[in-house]
Structures are given as C-alpha cells and as structure tokens.
Amino acid sequence: MAAMTQFFKLPAEERAQYFTTDHSKPIKLFNYYLKLEGDQHQKLVFAECEKEIGALVKRLLGLISQGLGPEEDCLQKKLGENPTQKAQGNYYPPCPDPDLTLGLSIHTDLNALTILRQTEGVTGLQVLIKDEKWVAVDPLPSASVINLGDSDFHFHPCCFNLVLSNGRNKSVPHRAMTNKVEPRLSIAMFYGPSKDTVIGPIEDLIDEEHPPLYRSYKYAEFF
C-alpha cells in the first residue's frame, strides 16, 4: 500500500510517462502502467506480495473446493498449470459531491478470485444485494476482501465460476464510490486460468439431478 501510495503522489508529468491503453499488460495501475524493471524497491515489494497472495489463493481455492464437495485441489487443477496473476492499483481523489461521479462503475471480475486491499478508514466499496440494494463494505484493519470472479454479469451469462461450479457459485456485482474528504487507494490481485485452459463444469458436481448447464471451452474464448 505504501509503495502504491508513493507512486500516485508523483508529479502528474512524471506519472504521465507510464500512461497506456494496453490492458493486456501483466501489471497495471488503473490507467498507468508500472514498469517492473524500474524502481528496485517497488519490484521487490510486488514480488513478495505476489508470492504471498499466490499461497493465499491456493488455500482459498482448496476451501472452496471442499465446500463444493470434490477433492481439495479440484479448482486448482481446473485453473491449469500456468494460472495468471495480475495486480491493479486504483486511486480515487476526494470529490466534494460523490453523487456526481463513480470511482468505478458496476461490474464483476474477469477471473477466478480477487484479493482486495483498501485504505483503512476510507469507505468506497459497495456490493449489490437482493432487491437491488447497495451495501458498503467498510475496510477492516489488516483485512482483505475476497471476491469470486466471473465476467460482466450484464453481457456474459456463462461466467467462469458459474461454469466450474455448474451454476452454484455466483459473483457479487460491485462498484467503487469516491469519498468527500479523503483519497482512497485499493490494490486488487487477480488470479485466474491461462487463456489456453479448457473450462467446463467439474465432473464431481454433475449427476442425474444436476446435469451439465454449460459446455466446455477455452478460457480465451470466454475472455
């Protein structure tokens, strides 16, 4: 969080040199691309963070697998041998009238799991629950928010986690609001399959009462 905050405090002209519209970059800071071959300290920070997040994700996937019923490494196997892991930093300057703008519009995530860290003491993240109500997810000290990813729920009914779980796991639509007084920073670590991985319903979740709801396909097609 400190390394990301330091980057966003750089002068505008210095940050401008990292601007890119290429969203295929492995690590991006919202609209600014942080070159990992640059600052050695930041590179080491992100490398250590990536290693720890990777271990956390594998533990979470094991717990979710147990909840669904199959063996503990079922979801990890489904992600393939070369899963992707990306980082995205979002910076939201304070806005005197938050109703005039959204920090990030309503969406769901295009991956398997998202690990999110937020600025402590600054609200902004909201999730959509039943009856079309928005509920704030206030940041807790030293805590992360875990999101099940899928795809934009408006356009893709065949979402990643829906397919794997054969319709049992669903992603929660969410958005980010600006704050009246304080700036807000969030760091999201995205974990998902490689584009060549074949995705389909988990065999152990299919039986006579639960026939397959989705076909198998390469993740590149879904993406």
N, C-alpha and C positions, 0 to 999 in steps of 0.2 A: 504493500500500500504506500509506503514511504517513497519507494523508487518511482512508482507511477505518479504520485503527487508532485514529485520533483520535476518530472517531465512536463506535466501540464502547467507548471509555473514558469517554464521557459518563455522568453520573449516570443511574441507572435511570429516575427520574421524568422526566428531560429526553428520554431516548430514547423513553419511552412515548408521547409526543405524536405520534410518527411511525408508530405501530403501525397495520397494515392487514391485512385478509384478502383484499383485492382483488389477485389475482395477474395481472391484466391491465395493471397499471401498467408503464410503459416501463422504469423502473429501480427495482429493489427490493433491499434489503439483508436477505436472508433473510425474516424476518417484519416487518422495519421498512422503511418507505418513506422514502427520502431525497428531499426536495423540492428540485429543481434551482434553483428561484428563491430559495433560501435563501443559504447562505454562498457569496460570490462566488468565493473562492479554490478551494473544492471544485468549483464549477461549471466553472471554467477547467481544473482538473486533469482532470476527467472528459471535457470536450470535447476536450482534446488527446489523451487516451488513446483516445477513440473514433475520432478521425481516424487515429491510427497503427495501431490494431487493424484498422480497415477496409482500410487499404492492405495489411497483412499477410495478411488473409483473402483478398483478391483474388489475391495472389501464390500462396497455398496452393491456392486453387481452380484456378489455372492449372496448377500442378504435378500436381495430382490428375487434371485433365483429360488432360494429356499421358500420365500413367500408364495411363489407361483407353483412350487411343487417339484420341479426337476432337480437334477443334481446341482451342487453348489457352483460349479464352473460353467454351467449351461450358457448363460448370457455372454460370458467372456469368450467362449468358443464361437458363439454366433457373430461376435464382432470381428472375427478373423485374426490372422496372425499379425497384421500390421495396422492396428487401430490408430486413428488420428487424434491428436490432442492439440488444441489451439487456445490461445489466450486473447481476450479482448478487454480493453480498458475503456470505460465511458466516463466522461467528465461533464457534469451539469452545473453551469454557473447559476447563482441565485437569480430568481425572477420575482420582481415586486408583486406581479399578479400571475400566479401559476396557472390560472384558468385560461390565459391567453396562449399557452403553448404546452406541448407534451415533450418531456425529455426523450421518451422512446414510445412509439405508438404500440397498440395492442398487437401481440404476436405470441407464438410458441417457438421453441428452439429446434433447429435442424440437426439434431444429433441424438445420442443415447442418453447422456447425463450432462448436466451443467452444475458446476460448483461455483457459487457466487459469494463474494465478499463485498460488504458495503461500508461506507463511512459510518462509524459509530455515532449515534446521537442525531443523525440526519435521516428523516423518513423520505420515502420516494417510491419504493417498490410496492406495487399493488397487484393482487390476483383477482380474477373474475370467478365468482362462485355462482351457485344456482340462483335463479330469479334475477340474473343479470346485475348482481351487486358487486361493487369493488371493495376489497378489504385490504388495508395496509399491512405489509409485512415489515414491521419495525426491526431494525438491526439489533442483534444481541451482542454483547461484548464477546469477542473471540469466537464467534459462531459463524457458520456458513449456511447458506440456503441451498438445498438440493432440488434441482428441477429435473423431472423426466422430460426429455426432449421428444419431438416428433417432426412436425412441419407446420407451415402456416395453416391453421385449422380452417380458415375460410376457403382454401383452394385445394387442399390435399386430404381427402378422406382416408387414403391408405397411408397413415402415419407410421413412422418407424416403430415406436413402442407398441402401437396398436397391432401391427403386423406380427411382431415377435410374440406378443402375449395372446395372439388370436382374439383381440378385442377387449382384453381385460384391463390393460394399463392405458390410461389416458393422460395427456399432458394438460397442465393448467394454463390457460391464456393469462398473460400478464403484461404490464406496462410500467413505465417509469415516469414519475412526476417531478417537476422542478420544485425547489424549496424557496420560500420567500426571502430568507435571510442567509442561509448557509449554502456553500457549494457542496455538491455531492459527487463522490467518486465510487465507482463499482468496478470490480475485476471479475470477469467470468471466465472459467476454464471449461472448454467444451471437449467432450470425449465421445467419439463415435467410430463407426467402421470405416475402412478404406473404401474407395469407390468401386473396387473390383469384388468386394464381398457380396455374396449372394444372401439376400434377406428373405425369410419366409417364416410362417408360424412354427413355433417349437413343437416337435413331434409329440413330446410327452403331454402337451396341452390339447391334443386332438383325440377325440373318441366319437362314439356314436351320438352322444348328447352334445358334443362340441365339434361339429365338422369345421374344416378349414374355411375361414372367412376371406382369406386373401391368397393370392398366388405368390410364388417366389420370383424374385427379380434382383438384378444387380443394384447396389446402392447408388451407383452413378445414374441409373435411370430415375430413381426416386429424387436424387439431388437435383 
